[in-house]
């Protein structure tokens, strides 16, 4: 496993995998990120992040059963690993800690 540093987009993908839980596959993740963030995201960027996060040990994946329609494809479903949860927790703690250290005066614009 490599380091647990998360880029902003990786963090967004990891969080969305958690939101979708048992229905987290690339197209659904792409759509959910678009819906939640208002960002236009390419499915190829999501694929790249998913495989990078899996390589880092933060996600695991499995193939679903084939879709019920004739010739139905199997989807690669992703889940957060304990290591992924730890990375998310550390990232959120760091952001929160830094945010809490900003004095109110820094936001006092006139």
C-alpha positions as CSV (number, residue, x, y, z in Angstrom):
1,X,0.0,0.0,0.0
2,X,1.2,3.5,-0.9
3,X,0.7,6.6,1.2
4,X,-2.8,7.6,2.4
5,X,-2.7,11.1,0.9
6,X,-5.9,11.9,-0.9
7,X,-6.2,14.4,-3.7
8,X,-9.4,16.5,-3.8
9,X,-11.0,14.5,-6.6
10,X,-10.0,11.2,-5.0
11,X,-11.6,12.2,-1.8
12,X,-14.8,13.1,-3.7
13,X,-14.8,9.7,-5.4
14,X,-14.1,7.9,-2.1
15,X,-16.9,9.8,-0.4
16,X,-19.3,9.1,-3.2
17,X,-18.5,5.4,-3.1
18,X,-19.6,5.5,0.5
19,X,-22.8,7.4,-0.3
20,X,-23.8,4.8,-3.0
21,X,-22.6,1.9,-0.8
22,X,-23.7,-1.3,-2.6
23,X,-24.5,0.4,-5.9
24,X,-21.1,2.2,-6.4
25,X,-20.0,1.6,-10.0
26,X,-18.3,4.1,-12.3
27,X,-21.3,5.5,-14.1
28,X,-23.4,5.8,-10.9
29,X,-20.5,7.5,-9.1
30,X,-20.0,9.9,-12.0
31,X,-23.7,10.8,-12.0
32,X,-23.8,11.2,-8.2
33,X,-20.8,13.5,-8.2
34,X,-22.5,15.6,-10.9
35,X,-25.7,15.7,-8.9
36,X,-24.1,16.5,-5.5
37,X,-21.4,18.9,-6.7
38,X,-22.8,20.4,-9.8
39,X,-19.5,19.5,-11.5
40,X,-19.3,18.0,-15.0
41,X,-17.2,14.8,-14.5
42,X,-15.9,12.4,-17.2
43,X,-16.5,8.8,-16.4
44,X,-12.9,8.1,-17.5
45,X,-11.6,10.4,-14.7
46,X,-13.8,8.4,-12.2
47,X,-12.4,5.1,-13.6
48,X,-8.9,6.3,-13.2
49,X,-9.4,7.4,-9.6
50,X,-11.3,4.2,-8.7
51,X,-8.4,2.1,-9.9
52,X,-5.8,4.3,-8.2
53,X,-7.7,4.2,-4.9
54,X,-8.0,0.4,-5.3
55,X,-4.3,0.2,-5.9
56,X,-3.7,2.3,-2.7
57,X,-5.8,-0.2,-0.8
58,X,-8.6,2.3,0.0
59,X,-11.2,0.6,-2.2
60,X,-12.0,-3.0,-3.0
61,X,-14.1,-4.2,-5.9
62,X,-16.1,-7.1,-7.1
63,X,-18.1,-8.0,-10.2
64,X,-21.9,-7.9,-9.9
65,X,-24.2,-10.5,-11.3
66,X,-25.1,-9.9,-15.0
67,X,-28.0,-7.6,-15.6
68,X,-31.3,-9.4,-16.2
69,X,-31.7,-8.3,-19.8
70,X,-30.3,-10.5,-22.5
71,X,-26.6,-10.1,-22.9
72,X,-26.6,-8.1,-19.6
73,X,-23.2,-6.9,-18.5
74,X,-21.6,-7.3,-15.1
75,X,-20.7,-4.1,-13.2
76,X,-17.6,-3.6,-11.2
77,X,-18.9,-2.5,-7.8
78,X,-16.6,-0.7,-5.3
79,X,-16.6,-0.5,-1.5
80,X,-14.5,1.5,1.0
81,X,-11.9,-0.6,2.9
82,X,-11.0,0.0,6.5
83,X,-7.8,1.7,5.2
84,X,-10.0,4.0,3.0
85,X,-12.1,4.9,5.9
86,X,-9.0,5.8,7.9
87,X,-7.7,8.0,5.1
88,X,-11.1,9.7,4.9
89,X,-11.2,10.3,8.6
90,X,-7.6,11.7,8.6
91,X,-8.4,14.0,5.7
92,X,-11.6,15.2,7.3
93,X,-9.9,15.7,10.7
94,X,-7.1,17.7,9.1
95,X,-9.5,19.9,7.2
96,X,-11.6,20.5,10.3
97,X,-8.6,21.2,12.4
98,X,-7.2,23.8,9.9
99,X,-10.6,25.4,9.5
100,X,-11.1,25.7,13.2
101,X,-7.7,27.5,13.6
102,X,-8.7,30.4,11.3
103,X,-9.5,33.3,13.5
104,X,-12.9,35.0,13.0
105,X,-11.0,38.2,12.3
106,X,-9.7,36.6,9.1
107,X,-13.3,36.6,7.8
108,X,-14.2,40.1,8.9
109,X,-14.3,41.9,5.5
110,X,-15.5,45.5,5.3
